[in-house]
Amino acid sequence: MGEAGLEGLVASAPGSIFYLSGFRGSSGALLITQDHAALLSDFRYRLQAKEQCSKEQAPGYEFVEVGGGAGGAGLAGRRLFAAAGALAKEWGVGRLGYEAGHLSCQRREELAEGAAGLELTGAPPMIEEMRATKSAAEVERMRGAAALADEALARMVELLVPGATEREVALEGEFLMRKAGAEAAAFDMIVASGPRSALPHAETTDRRLAPGDLVVVDMGARVEGYCSDMTRTFAVKRASRRAREVYALVYRAQRAGAGAVREGALCREVDAAARTVIAEAGYGEAFGHSLGHGVGIEVHEGPRLGGDEETRLAAGNVVTVEPGVYLAEMGGVRLEDMLAVTGDGAKTLTGSPMEAELPVV
């Protein structure tokens, strides 16, 4: 904050609030200055805030209750962001930053209303940059989340039979993760079969699996607020020669990309390590998304492994490596592991087997 010339900062993104304070309620904001830290929320979260971000925690947040349904004077009668602005004035803040990438225009107007007379400015993504480098404890939470997804996938494979629907497979996978201890699925699971496997972010439907289908399964669990992310591709009962060739190609690309993940590597060079393999085989136009992304409190965060990314990987980053080839006439293949960058390379956090040859189930 000092480097950015800010005397105060309002954090509003749920991931930022959880990262800095431990609070996981659906409505809240943090106000942070050099000398003070407050969590602002309403009556519903009075007890939850005491439980999740008590003053015993470092740095310790004072709970400020706002938004009383009956109105009233002072902060208690104000809307959330108007109260945050007013409290910043009380604390003598002159230049107040906010998360420009998250705060809506309406909420910014409320903040300005309460902070009338203060200089408001969008803050640089300092919290996102902090979150990109995980501690050992954070990595272990993510390893635990990945293990739950691994266990679920091993049992889901048995359901990839002709006549089963994508939705049935996905629901069973989420149930297995939740039953094993996941707080939730990290995201809406993708089970995409046949021609729909060529949709990189397909929505799971009631389509029934058929012999010869490629099936892309993209899944993850959330444990103690942290996510995992993994993708595997299977064939139902039989596989065409071309499907096997494309799978083998994607496998080689994934291995090349994963092998390039190390401390100090340029993100665009990691992307290129995998992309070149696919392009040289003539399928460059069928791989249109970036190679990977950071994972943590959110399933998509920094750093991004893309062809235009000049960021260098640092020890503590956790990223996915997920090349894919998507062909409308055949279907798609994507393979994804989640890796933690270390001082001497990278460690794979996902444990499900990644076969060198297309697994036919």
Steps between C-alpha positions, in 0.01 A plus 500: 500500500784735579665431165167575328457826694190374681411586858208261502367209296149355467509131406172373359571183298397192702833333429692804624289522815551133581873514424563800725258435785362147489142627461283298261161670521315607187491870589793697633787738437836561663637844579874494559733785598848511646358495854155345473316208343125448499258248356170662414192280468144474624314334785487161325877460533557640848576160654666357189743792487592446863570136422693547176702819553532571868754746639713202600576453132781702344450775405159485673192676367252709694143405407289798399129427462321701233176507304244466778163417345327775698751764398652718769782740558871450448665207323233254609242677285710517184537269207816289499729706277367835614588388852850396388555847351371674810722290725800587283423868562476436874842336488653800326565335163580743218550274198281190497546211258249237396507180291414646161483159336221394734303800629192582290420856394209508744711385792769753411238775512398381846864501608543854364186611683639387834855618420397846375808723504749214474698414187374169359714297263508150357774303675756288314439123527714467811280241669488282188879519481529392863258213444697371201782379727374224726637402837579138578173480696301628203664249267412218740134605500505487122674163503222376726235638265670329207507168687123509549449562127743218420301256716171608344628467143623146562140401579340721235683312225280198576196710402630586152284239328261520205165639609626699799441873476762768543295646785480169688877461487560858614251480788658179624845657483391801705326275752813289542717807561255647749458170682878466531529843666501770232317820591372513143603442143752767404291580191217353295645169390535442126406160362488550123453207264505433127484817287450706816850411619622750238355783713780611736254628765206276422197498726415153625172374348271198488674366189549124528843350446543276197771256388786685335439826688785703632415626851677797656470518880613830658455509877631632828421516871514778757658431840536766773438771243752375240434339161638226283465459121558194280392370158517154350365361170361152440343302217188289549543135391707577190709777346574597143855513372480877470373539855796297624742712296355827627507374858865400468578844360328680787678274746838596353406867512389474862824331599702767318309781668526343844872446447546873434342607830774623729597804705601790274340362183310752289132411488493546122792258462318233701199551273723474195657175619164325470350704216793431267445125529140536387572759232776294341256211467262724304240554771598850612163653411324233707672618821363849551518560876795575726698209640404555861424726792567545867283321755439580865204649682345534156534241228620769257754750635851612420741429349372414152697277263430671168685593184510870589586469870835649603463405868760262639396208716602517864538234766159465665296551182249225431400469135318265266645361179207406275553485124213382284405425141135554407362365173131542418491185288664277763477659842764638731790390714632695799744389768568708809713475810547755778862574594667688784813693400795432730859617522614197301224444244138415569295241685180358355214530748245298304547127537263336251691294243557675170534222246734539202239322285130583483329305779203302366246421772 
